[in-house]
Amino acid sequence: MPEKADELITEWQTAFNDRLYFAIKRTNRTGEDAFIKAAIHSGAKHHIPIIAHNDVRFLEQDDFDAHEARVCIAGSYVLADQNRPQTYSDEQYLKTQAQMQQLFADIPQVIDNTLHLATRCNVTLTLGINVLPEFPVPEGETTESFFRLESQRGLENRLDKLFPVEARSDNWSDIRQRYDERLEYELKVILSMGFPGYFLIVMDFIRWAKANGVPVGPGRGSGAGSLVAYALNITDLDPIHYDLLFERFLNPERVSMPDFDIDFCIEGRDRVIDYVAQTYGREA
């Protein structure tokens, strides 16, 4: 076992360099003292700093009973069962700095190491900006120009089916104007809010689903109020015919990510998820 541990530690050091730490805790659970002794020995041997943590599971010490009840529910046990696994202690609450210093007063360097690690954990979050995967567009096009082009093409296809040329009435120009104006309005809103890539990505995986035999619902929720979504075949409901409001879905006065409610057949849903992950990345 020690040889295997040394082998793993060497492997981790190669992978993480000076970012590898050993963490010890004192929560009155079996085996902790032996682990602390082994961790300190291995840390000294491999020059790995030791930090202190408390394996926190609840906020206050008085929350322990409620946490035990939750654990029992998850594991299908009852609290009165003396044979149930009891892997937590009432010491696993969020201790103060003073409490942690007192707990490790005999090895104060682990507190210093913990503070040093905390100072290394810095991240700057840029709020209010949505980061989406890049949608691949044809050469010579931008995401914005391709989005507009696909929307206009899609509307033409929809109108040809809704209003066949041979059946168009005398007021066709008025009808057409209403669709064109609505499309242009939605395009401007979507572009100004920075969401053309989102629409193209949703369009893409819905097209893939339909082309690969996965039944897709016609659309529901506020997204059905978008003519652009209808033009891109994201939805199959004509929002103008049904007098649906685009502003319920996307409103420049209430900036938030658009969210299409899309129903896929349960038997093919995982295939669609895999396609999205493979195409746009599992971290996207």
TORFI-736288 format. One record per residue (C-alpha): residue number from 1; x, y, z. Coordinates in steps of 0.001 Angstrom, whole numbers, plus 500000, padded with zeros to 6 digits. Layout:
% TORFI-736288
NUM/X/Y/Z
...
% end
This chain:
% TORFI-736288
1/500000/500000/500000
2/502711/502610/500823
3/504349/501893/497461
4/501045/502389/495659
5/500439/505620/497575
6/503883/506932/496635
7/503207/506046/493010
8/499912/507936/493000
9/501415/510955/494762
10/504206/511149/492190
11/501611/510967/489417
12/499569/513759/491012
13/502645/515937/491506
14/503479/515557/487835
15/499958/516610/486901
16/499448/519429/489419
17/502998/520564/490233
18/502881/522993/493192
19/499076/522975/493229
20/498843/519670/495092
21/497841/519735/498770
22/496884/517174/501391
23/493801/518057/503455
24/493244/516831/506996
25/490204/517156/509237
26/489197/516552/512835
27/485508/515767/512983
28/485547/512940/515564
29/485190/510198/512992
30/486925/506835/512924
31/490292/506713/511196
32/491024/510431/511202
33/494011/510276/513559
34/495678/507551/511499
35/495023/509482/508304
36/496478/512698/509752
37/499630/510859/510816
38/500024/509287/507363
39/499295/512569/505566
40/501884/514481/507586
41/504457/511753/506950
42/503768/511648/503192
43/503614/515421/502987
44/507060/515756/504524
45/508425/512986/502318
46/507100/514470/499066
47/507221/518165/500067
48/503450/518551/499838
49/501826/521165/502114
50/499035/520091/504463
51/495874/522164/504842
52/493025/521979/507347
53/489396/521611/506372
54/486244/520496/508121
55/484349/518535/505444
56/481412/520884/506010
57/477942/519417/505442
58/475712/521906/507270
59/475875/525465/508539
60/475270/525213/512289
61/476044/522380/514696
62/472347/522194/515572
63/471650/521279/511934
64/473167/517827/512418
65/469881/516073/513226
66/468187/517528/510158
67/471156/516440/508045
68/470946/512916/509454
69/467256/512807/508568
70/468063/513837/504995
71/470774/511160/504763
72/468352/508521/506039
73/465730/509548/503503
74/468290/509328/500689
75/469445/505885/501838
76/466007/504481/502744
77/466837/504156/506433
78/465115/505330/509607
79/466870/507311/512325
80/466143/504659/514950
81/467960/501945/512965
82/471104/501188/514991
83/472628/499297/512058
84/472343/502087/509505
85/475562/503656/508173
86/476602/506626/510295
87/479280/508376/508303
88/478797/511947/509528
89/479341/513715/512841
90/477938/516823/514484
91/481358/518471/514052
92/480883/518933/510311
93/479452/522425/510550
94/480978/525669/509281
95/483457/526542/512009
96/484853/530015/512575
97/488487/530908/511986
98/489091/530894/515739
99/487531/527444/516108
100/489710/526025/513341
101/492836/527580/514856
102/492011/526033/518215
103/491265/522653/516629
104/494704/522543/514998
105/496653/524444/517656
106/499213/521611/517837
107/500023/521903/514105
108/499473/525613/513329
109/501303/525361/509998
110/498259/523665/508458
111/496224/526803/509187
112/498926/528947/507570
113/498922/526642/504538
114/495140/526888/504304
115/495331/530672/504252
116/498049/530521/501595
117/495875/528269/499442
118/492931/530644/499853
119/495024/533560/498577
120/495846/531530/495454
121/492178/530945/494677
122/491374/534173/492871
123/488856/534466/490089
124/487298/537452/488388
125/483717/536954/487277
126/482313/539176/484572
127/478623/539418/485321
128/475898/540344/482879
129/477633/538803/479852
130/476372/535554/478354
131/479115/533320/476983
132/477816/530955/474313
133/479574/528453/472039
134/480537/529715/468608
135/478174/528677/465842
136/480127/527753/462687
137/479045/529993/459808
138/479967/529781/456108
139/483048/531622/454911
140/482345/535275/454299
141/479503/535390/456812
142/479373/536573/460406
143/477111/535075/463039
144/474889/538131/462731
145/474696/538168/458930
146/474101/534420/458700
147/471405/534620/461360
148/469599/537320/459403
149/470000/535397/456131
150/468668/532129/457583
151/465721/533936/459157
152/464791/535610/455878
153/465148/532363/453930
154/463103/530528/456510
155/460320/533089/456407
156/460136/532780/452616
157/459730/529016/452937
158/457072/529377/455610
159/455091/531946/453633
160/455199/529845/450471
161/453501/527037/452411
162/451096/529241/454352
163/450119/531303/451332
164/450737/529395/448075
165/451284/531768/445158
166/448232/530520/443283
167/445991/531092/446306
168/447148/534549/447384
169/444405/537132/447745
170/444325/540765/446685
171/445529/541897/450113
172/448662/539734/449926
173/450954/542775/450013
174/449422/543857/453330
175/449807/540361/454753
176/453396/540161/453558
177/454213/543547/455030
178/452973/542437/458430
179/455307/539410/458418
180/458276/541403/457106
181/457875/544137/459706
182/457520/541624/462522
183/460584/539704/461368
184/462678/542869/461116
185/461586/543999/464569
186/462502/540670/466139
187/465828/540519/464311
188/466808/543947/465616
189/465914/542996/469191
190/467740/539658/469049
191/470824/541199/467449
192/470904/544121/469880
193/470758/541719/472823
194/473528/539526/471407
195/471573/536288/470974
196/471846/535359/467270
197/474247/532510/468063
198/471805/531035/470558
199/469017/530937/467961
200/471326/529343/465381
201/472482/526653/467816
202/468907/525763/468769
203/467961/525756/465086
204/470867/523415/464365
205/470133/520715/466921
206/466414/520756/466155
207/467210/520271/462469
208/469560/517447/463405
209/466896/515790/465530
210/464295/515926/462766
211/466800/514674/460180
212/467761/511759/462426
213/464326/510468/463277
214/463849/512112/466669
215/460310/513517/467003
216/460287/517166/468110
217/457357/519047/469610
218/455881/522056/467777
219/456935/524469/470511
220/455378/525686/473723
221/455808/528466/476215
222/456723/532044/475388
223/459166/530980/472648
224/456201/530180/470421
225/455637/533935/470179
226/458751/534441/468058
227/458406/534722/464289
228/462172/534260/463944
229/461877/530946/465793
230/459079/529959/463431
231/461154/530967/460401
232/464139/528948/461654
233/461929/525886/462262
234/462597/526019/465989
235/458835/526167/466483
236/455955/525179/464223
237/453389/527744/465341
238/452743/530916/463360
239/452736/533632/466063
240/451033/536165/463812
241/448158/533843/462992
242/447654/533078/466689
243/448345/536661/467795
244/451232/535678/470103
245/453511/538303/471643
246/457251/538230/471004
247/457845/540453/474054
248/456773/537665/476394
249/459773/535708/475140
250/462386/538412/474694
251/462169/541972/475891
252/465034/544500/475674
253/463716/546175/478815
254/464111/542933/480762
255/467497/541542/479784
256/467663/537787/480316
257/468707/534749/478325
258/466044/533432/475949
259/464881/529953/476878
260/463059/527721/474413
261/460877/524955/475824
262/461584/522088/473445
263/460085/518611/473683
264/462025/515674/472245
265/460818/512092/472158
266/462201/510362/475243
267/463624/507550/473117
268/465811/509937/471117
269/466484/512728/473590
270/469863/511352/474697
271/471025/511257/471080
272/470216/514950/470716
273/472097/515758/473924
274/475106/513784/472663
275/474995/515662/469360
276/474995/519034/471127
277/477847/517963/473413
278/479959/516640/470542
279/479279/519639/468314
280/479574/522495/470789
281/481569/520924/473631
282/480541/519332/476900
283/481803/522350/478831
284/479634/524782/476837
% end
